[in-house]
């Protein structure tokens, strides 16, 4: 599964650097000098391949990070072979991603990656299917599971042990004990 970790917003300067909006909660693990991020353009693919050291690395082959630094809540990144503003401009809007298979499991058994929860069935304590987890919202007080009920509407469920006592990733479900009226909101 592809996990988007950032998006190239615009070029920065004339030497091929780009501004990246980071969309991962672990930027220190994903954005490291020497790592390669897969690239998924949201618009047209640049007509000329990105060519670092004459190797002809195409955009679809990923982008190797040569340098990076923080800048106003974003990152300024230099990729191998992106040597001028025109090439950097061609990367505008490109999403950067990693494969979920390359992400380590959390050490804490009560911690989960978002992609592990999305798609799990939501059931009550009797095993009755209530819906499916379609998204995770990260709030200031607690994370929220966005559950699409079997009737088709979405509800927000606080991801706390009192309401979500069991998460069974291998079994493909989360058990919910929603308080009275939670699904009526």
C-alpha positions in Angstrom: 0.0 0.0 0.0 1.3 3.5 -0.9 1.6 5.9 2.0 1.9 9.5 1.0 4.6 11.2 3.2 4.8 14.6 1.5 4.0 16.7 -1.6 6.3 19.0 -3.6 4.7 22.4 -3.3 7.0 24.6 -5.4 10.6 25.3 -6.4 12.8 27.2 -4.0 15.5 29.3 -5.5 17.4 28.6 -8.8 19.5 25.6 -7.9 16.8 22.9 -8.1 15.6 22.8 -4.5 11.9 22.3 -3.8 9.6 23.0 -0.9 7.9 19.9 0.5 4.8 19.8 2.6 5.3 16.9 5.0 2.3 14.7 5.6 3.8 12.0 7.8 4.0 12.0 11.6 7.6 10.5 11.3 9.5 12.9 9.0 12.8 12.0 10.7 12.3 8.5 9.5 11.1 9.3 6.0 13.1 12.3 5.0 16.7 11.4 5.4 19.7 12.2 3.2 20.3 9.2 1.0 16.8 7.8 1.1 14.7 7.3 -2.0 11.1 8.4 -2.0 8.8 7.1 -4.7 7.1 9.8 -6.7 3.5 9.9 -7.8 2.7 12.9 -9.9 -0.7 14.5 -9.5 -0.4 16.3 -12.8 1.5 15.5 -16.0 4.8 13.7 -15.7 7.7 15.9 -16.7 8.6 15.1 -20.3 12.3 14.8 -19.6 13.5 12.2 -17.1 15.3 13.5 -14.0 18.9 12.7 -14.7 21.4 12.6 -11.9 25.0 11.8 -12.7 23.9 10.7 -16.2 22.0 7.7 -14.8 18.7 8.7 -16.5 16.7 8.0 -13.3 13.1 8.6 -14.4 10.5 10.2 -12.0 8.7 6.9 -11.6 12.0 5.4 -10.2 11.9 7.6 -7.2 13.8 10.6 -6.0 17.0 10.4 -4.0 17.4 13.0 -1.2 20.8 14.7 -1.4 20.1 17.5 1.2 17.3 18.9 3.2 16.6 21.6 5.8 13.6 22.8 7.7 11.9 26.0 6.5 8.8 27.6 8.0 7.1 24.3 9.0 8.1 22.6 5.7 11.2 21.1 4.3 13.5 22.4 1.5 14.8 19.4 -0.3 17.5 18.9 -2.9 17.0 15.7 -5.0 19.7 14.0 -7.1 19.6 15.2 -10.7 17.3 18.2 -10.0 19.8 20.9 -10.7 17.8 23.9 -11.9 14.6 25.8 -11.3 13.0 24.4 -14.5 13.4 20.8 -13.5 12.2 21.7 -10.0 9.2 23.4 -11.4 8.3 20.2 -13.3 8.0 18.4 -10.0 5.4 20.8 -8.6 2.5 18.8 -7.2 4.3 15.5 -7.1 3.3 13.4 -4.2 6.1 11.5 -2.4 5.3 8.1 -0.9 6.7 5.0 0.7 5.5 1.4 0.6 3.7 0.4 3.8 5.7 -2.9 3.8 8.8 -0.8 4.4 7.4 0.6 7.6 8.3 -1.1 10.9 5.6 -2.2 13.3 5.2 0.0 16.4 7.0 -1.3 19.5 4.0 -0.5 21.7 1.2 -3.1 21.3 -1.4 -0.3 21.9 0.0 1.8 19.1 -1.0 1.5 15.4 -0.2 3.0 12.1 -3.2 4.7 10.4 -2.9 2.3 7.5 -3.3 -0.7 9.8 -6.7 0.6 11.0 -8.2 1.8 7.8 -10.4 -1.0 6.3 -11.0 -2.8 9.6 -14.6 -3.8 10.3 -16.2 -2.1 13.3 -18.2 -4.5 15.4 -20.0 -4.4 18.7 -19.2 -6.7 21.6 -21.6 -9.3 20.3 -19.8 -9.4 16.9 -22.6 -7.5 15.1 -21.0 -5.5 12.2 -21.5 -1.7 12.7 -19.5 -0.5 9.8 -15.9 0.0 8.6 -13.0 2.3 9.6 -12.5 4.6 6.6 -10.1 7.3 8.0 -8.3 8.5 11.1 -8.6 12.1 12.2 -5.9 13.3 14.5 -7.4 15.7 17.0 -5.7 17.7 19.8 -7.3 15.6 22.6 -7.6 12.2 21.0 -7.5 10.5 17.7 -10.9 9.8 16.1 -11.8 6.8 14.0 -14.1 7.7 11.1 -16.5 4.8 10.8 -18.8 4.4 7.8 -21.8 2.8 9.3 -23.6 0.0 7.4 -26.3 2.5 6.5 -23.8 4.7 4.7 -23.2 7.7 7.0 -19.9 8.5 8.7 -19.5 8.9 12.5 -16.6 10.0 14.6 -15.5 7.5 17.3 -12.9 8.6 19.9 -10.0 6.2 19.7 -9.8 5.6 23.5 -9.8 2.2 25.3 -13.2 2.9 26.9 -14.9 3.0 23.5 -12.5 0.9 21.5 -11.4 -1.8 23.9 -10.1 -4.2 21.3 -8.1 -3.7 18.1 -7.5 -7.0 16.2 -5.5 -6.0 13.1 -4.9 -9.7 12.0 -8.6 -10.5 12.6 -9.6 -7.4 10.6 -11.8 -5.7 13.2 -12.1 -3.2 16.0 -14.6 -3.8 18.8 -16.6 -0.7 19.8 -18.6 0.0 22.9 -20.1 3.3 22.0 -21.9 5.3 24.7 -25.6 5.9 24.2 -26.2 8.4 21.4 -22.7 8.5 19.9 -24.0 7.4 16.5 -26.9 9.8 16.7 -24.8 12.9 16.4 
